[in-house]
Structures are given as C-alpha cells and as structure tokens.
C-alpha cells in the first residue's frame, strides 16, 4: 500500500502530505465523503469556482497544484491552503509575543492640568471599575483582554487538532473556527476608542490625550491574529474524517 | 444535496459548489426561497442566502450607504465642550490627530478600516451591479471605463471585506462617548447620525452579498 502514494499523482496524496501526517492510502478516504478534492476538483477560495485539478510534475512533494490558476478569477489555486498550520502558528506566536508589550506599555497618556498619567489596558479597566462605570469596563475587558486571548487559545487548539491523526471533532472545531473568525475584528474597538479620545480631547494645557506605544502593538496583535485565522484551512480537519 | 458521480466527469459545474470550509460538493438549487439560507449539509457553513430581488435591493441600499457616507464626511462629527472651551471634530480627525502625533501606521489603519475600505467596497459593488445590468461583453462600454473588469473588482471586494470595520468603529465611538460624557458636554452632530445609520446598513449589505451571489452577477457582466 505505501508504495502507491509515491507514484500516484492524485489530489488525495497532496492533502495528506499537507497535514504533516504519513501519507495514508487514498482508498480509505476517497469514498468516505463526496469532496471536491476526492473528485479531482479544486475550489477557488476567492470566487468559489470549481476548476479541474491538473496534475503536474511536483506531485510527490505535495505541491502539485501550486501553479494552477482559477479559470474565472485567475487567483492561485490549491486544493488545501499550503502549509496552513505552519503559517497560522507562526503568525499566532508573533501576535502572542506582541501581546506582552501591548499590555505592559501605556496605550493612552492623559495630561490634566500639567499632570501626566499613563494608562495601560488593564489599568484603564481597573480605573473604570473604581469609577463604577461597570458597562464600559466590561466592554473594554471583553474587547481587549478576553477576545484576543480566546482567539489565541482557539487558534492554538485548532492547530493542535489539525496535527492529530484521527479522532477529532470536525463539526465543533469548524464552529470554533467560525467564531474565531467572526470575533476577530471586534478587538479593534480599543484602538478606535483611543483614536476618538485622542481627537476629541485636545484642550492644550488643560486636558489632552495622546496615544501610547501599546496602541501600535495592540493593533498589530489584532491584525496578525486576523491573518492567522484567515490562513487556517478548516478543510484539513475534514480530511481526517473516519470512514463509516 | 450532494453531487453525484455523473456530473463530475463532465464540465457541468454551474450549480455544483464546494463548501469553502469542508470541501463537500453541494448542488445549489437554481432558485433559493426568499430569505432562506443554504447550509452545507456536513459542516453547516452558510453557503448562500436566497433573495427574490437582491440586485435592485442591494444597489439601492449601496447608493443610500454611499450618500450617508458623503454626509458623514461633509459635516461635523462630535462637539466637546469643557471649561468654556469648545472643540468640534470631523470624522476624519479621528485618524488625522493620530497622524499629527506621529502614529502614522495606526492613523492610516483607522482611516482605512472605518471609512476607506467600506467606501471602496460599496463603490466596487455598485460598479459590478451596473456592469451586470448592461450585460455587455465589451469591456470598454462598461461604467468603469474598461480600466477594471468586473472580475478584478470582485477579487478586490473579497480581499477588502474582512477589513471593513464600520460597525466596530461605531461601538468604539459609543464607548468613547460613555467615557467622556461625565467630564464634558457632548453634542452629537449630523455626521455622527449619518454614521450611526451607515454602519448597520453596511453590515446588512455585506450579509446579503454572499460570494455565490456576487460572482453570479460578475458572470452576468463578463
């Protein structure tokens, strides 16, 4: 059986090479589901157009569709996003590292009658709780602390599941992915709040607000986790579906 | 629902659709009942939404949203008065002030996410719908003057869409207002109200224009 995967340039081989697993015989997977890949078709992720896969010379390295382009929109086609887990993890680790300065440095600097006060993300939340503004504190806490952390854990969990050979819960993981993708941009709320306060509160010496370094770091965290989530290909989870 | 072996060998793939999230082949019905979603039978991904008159509906809403955007740009956004001093800002000052302080990257990102990309999305959407109305294969007769084909515009729209954050910006404005409302008098100006209507409208438009429908219009135009 194993000798077949080296010589047979079919789409199934490419999908299993991508998931970092030893190539499994395609006979096990092809009949289990009527997927585009099993039928020699490639779905374009930009325009949802189905193209027929054309096998090329590089098929044994799992790069057999890297050169093919969509017949409708001319985007680069690949049956599964290439090196999806590696790209997702790389961006995820970068954003995790950037999340540290985003919390340590001040996101906003308030000058009130000559007094300068720096506030970090957590410091701002504590300030609101002390001022009994529980609603604002909750919004900032959810958007700036809970959502980014939840997103990072969710992506790490998805990457871990994608590298396991079998017995993963595809449906639940796909739902987790959809939630991760949906909440992605809502972390930007904090950046927008800073931008509006900076624009609004400019009273010269009496009261003025400037942005801090953490704002840049936090914007980078949000954007990197968004790209990271976008790079994750849920179809590699469904490729591991056990045949019934 | 799923495709059968007979349709795969042939070139007939118009109604055959692969789920973007699990790659299952799905046969999309030619007519989807009004306001009904088509879900992937395996992973429940929302593939398409039925709408009886989506083209006119979306075009009207997109033009409305663009007009609201013109209003949001031309008037004042919020006035803020404290200690006898009055400060009035426009929508663009929310990003311009960051630029003045030297935060160039965030300033550009804020302007892009809250205004430039949503506006670009709507303009491209209007051009695609109008191109599909003329239905001419001659690119030079299209409204974009032959510079951009509908296909190129459709690709741009799919790249832009994840980065449009008008609804997030609106929540940001509300949170910022709650923050400052105790320390100063706030007056909400015309531009603010225009943006309050614009943001949910934009979100609604993006929910009606799914990839299946958008590329159907682009196929009509090409």
Interface residues (C-beta under 8 A of the other chain):
Chain A: X33 X34 X35 X36 X37 X39 X40 X41 X43 X45 X46 X47 X48 X49 X50 X72 X73 X74 X75 X79 X133 X135 X136 X139 X140 X170 X171 X174 X175 X177 X178 X184 X185 X186 X188 X189 X190 X191 X192 X193 X195 X196 X197 X198 X199 X200 X201 X202 X203 X206 X207 X210 X211 X215 X216 X219 X223 X226 X230 X234 X235 X237 X238 X239
Chain B: X2 X3 X8 X13 X16 X17 X18 X19 X20 X21 X22 X23 X24 X25 X42 X43 X44 X45 X78 X80 X82 X83 X85 X87 X89 X93 X94 X95 X96 X97 X98 X101 X103 X105 X106 X107 X109 X110 X113 X114 X151 X154 X155 X158 X162 X163 X165 X168 X169 X171 X172 X173 X175 X176 X178 X179 X180 X211 X212 X215 X218 X219
